[in-house]
């Protein structure tokens, strides 16, 4: 952890309160430099040499990292105070905001789990010969290139630095370092003879490669092609995009780290039970097709997963959790930002969530060329914002932010965010969360708008996303005396049972993935714990009587944490031994429908068996006149004498 803050006011373009920052953060601060990256670079070198420096500059990060390399020590830590706080048209003090950003910068981020992916440089170029062959020539010295020509009349090329083939791709799967292809009408080069020729076409040829360069200009081979690592796609009619793709492909050889963005706990998954489908949120939202059905749960291909995080935001059970970084670290970041800001004397903090590319650049441009950010708007950068769901939004409000706003990027998947925003607003009951969709840095200030007052008594978010959402909701709606109505897609709510139709067969209990539905072993009773219900729809799908419905809502009372009775009936007593064995109304209905009307229950003795428990029914059947358990007389055992009597020599 860095222990020494190095300050620079960037040629006097921002105001830095050294004493105030030192008091607010507890970090020893250097004097305020003016040209740390130019005229005072020796001071920077001396600070870096200590090995515990935190430099308040991101723009010249490369310069300071080069200094560290020259000194043969690890690069220092960096934090941007200028673009995110110092350069602002707001006349209020920026010290509380800077203190919050510094507190966040000193947090130890967990390491994201990763696996190594090896690419041997086997590249498949697909396209018309006019574009694909020149591309192959340029890559042939860097990669092992195969060119799949899509024009049927293409002549065999003479250049033998790459392998030309003809055909069409029927199916493609996999990702960087492990693509699998099925090619129809495959024709390979026949290198013998004075004139090069193609072999006869054949279908169903299987091939593998590490990289695919698609220059066809046609429909992509994969969904969300820009997110499929190792799959490069360029418009053949735009030479600049082709050149960019060639440059990118030439770098894709060697061993790379592939982050494992999400973790799946299959036992918690509410996707399916007994062949009945329930929750499909992650399957519906995944842009890359990395998630597939695998029986009672889903499966995630980590090589295909692009890490957008939308699946974790929409997962009702917590079976899918985000790991880059973990959700609990995001909760801690927000709590650290809010508490540090308030402790430094700030009021009404507001949270602006943005991605690390587009959003960060928009804020930088706004700071340099427009008004920047207000002094109470604290930016928080995430690698991806699609997974910033209702639990995170509610947690931000509950830790003390007056509002939370998510700055969208042009490439952001918005379906999950819009759904989660609607849920957040329904739970909070205020207009304290919104999505900002702008591309003009000058429009950022006005887009932020105004905010309500923050929560008077902030909380500490702890536990799972469902637990944090409930705790935050109780803090935001302390006076809620009735369940809060929610949208139909909400993962919280009640199960409604038509008691006239329900026969207490309890098939819903045996298949409930979260244990929200339970029985009573002592009597016919269907019990329900609302806090555990995922609203996955499985119980309604399996109910043979169509007796189950749903009410999306959020019950913040303690009653939601305990079991309640949805339906109960009088148990049936065995007419022989008195043992309780079923539901009386059901036994009466069966008796009414079958007794004297069905061949198996035509006699009064047979009809009485309907009203017996299992043991007594077996006993009655065994001793009945037409005993179904009775068989023919057992054959006499065969002895040696019997054997000899049939032989002619005895």
Protein Blocks (a to p, Z undefined) as FASTA:
>chain_A
ZZbdcddeehoiaccdfklmmmmnopacddddfblmlmmmmmmmmmmmnopaccdbfklm
mmmmmmmmmnopacdddddfklmmmpccbfbdfklmmmmmmmmmmpccddddddddddeh
iacdeddfklmmmmmmmmmmmmccddddfbfkbccdfblkbccdedddfbdgddehiacc
ddehiacddfedjbdcdddddehiacddfbdcdfkopacfbehkllmghiacddfklmkl
mmmmmmmmmmmgcjdddddfbacdfklpckbgghiacbfklmmmmmnlpaccehjaccdd
fklpgolommmmmmmnomaccfbdcfklmmmmmmmmmmmmmmnopahiadddddfklmmm
mmmmmmmmmnojafklccdddfbfklmcfklmmmmmmnopabdcddddfklcfklmmmmm
mmmmmmnopafbccdddfbfklmmmmnopaddddfbdcddedjfklmmmmmmmmmmmmlc
bdcdddfkbcbdcddddfklpgolommmmmmmnlmaccdfkbccddddfklpgolommmm
mmmnlpaccdddddfbfklmpccdfbdcdddddfklopafbdfklmmmmmmmmgopafkl
mpmklmmmmmpcfklmmmmmmmmmblckbccdddddddfklmmmmpmkZZ
